[in-house]
Amino acid sequence: MSYLNTWPLVWGFLHGPGRGRFDFRFDSPAQCARALAEGEADIGLAPCAEIDRLGLSFLPDVGIACTGPVRSILLISKRPFDAIRTLAADSSSRTSVALARILLSERYECFPDVVSRRPDLEEMMAESDAALIIGDPALRIRREDLAWQSLDLGEEWVRWTGLPMVFAVWCGKDGALTDEAREAFVDSYRWGAAHTEQIVAHARSERGFPEDIARDYVTHRISYELTDRHREGLNLFRTKVRALDLCPSRRAV
């Protein structure tokens, strides 16, 4: 994936001992899932909502997760959360859209119509009751400056379930995720974790993020090493996504 939150996972492949071990392409989460489904990639960091739909296997040790406020998955609304009728969603990640629908339905008994839009907050709010902004665009938003109310969906999930939220994991078809690959991806992350200041400096120079925001994000907001509790949270989310997929109405269009 092309978002800042993935950099620690691939830093060892891009700048460390694993450099040159894999051929990388960076894209949106949805395009990563599509590349896996169509055989364009052997392994991809795919949204967790795609695991069962695409019949993927995944590595259990590292991924993109949170255990509290994540900052980069924001639902912003000009109406009370239980009265949202239309939700404009940056649908580049199916996990984020599914998470929004699950939390709105089960926490607020709200079932909005979901429309896909590019991540421009002003445009989204001009035509819909609420907007779902994810990834780097969400990380650039200062919630305290918003004219509307907002929810951090990572925080909402953890508060509701008592479990971590896992957004994405390394996935592949059967045969791709060997023990050797598993070790390589864990080693790449550990290299990245040991070189956080390099990542922070690149986030400032290449993405324009203030260093304090980038550092806080990759060291405190995102958790990368997955524990049994993370995997329990992932299993619960997958169960709810499967139930969601059985509902024929109000899918994103």
Summary of the structure (lengths in Angstrom):
residues: 253
radius of gyration: 17.5
end to end distance: 22.4
largest distance: 51.7
contacts: 863
relative contact order: 0.22
helix: 48%
strand: 19%
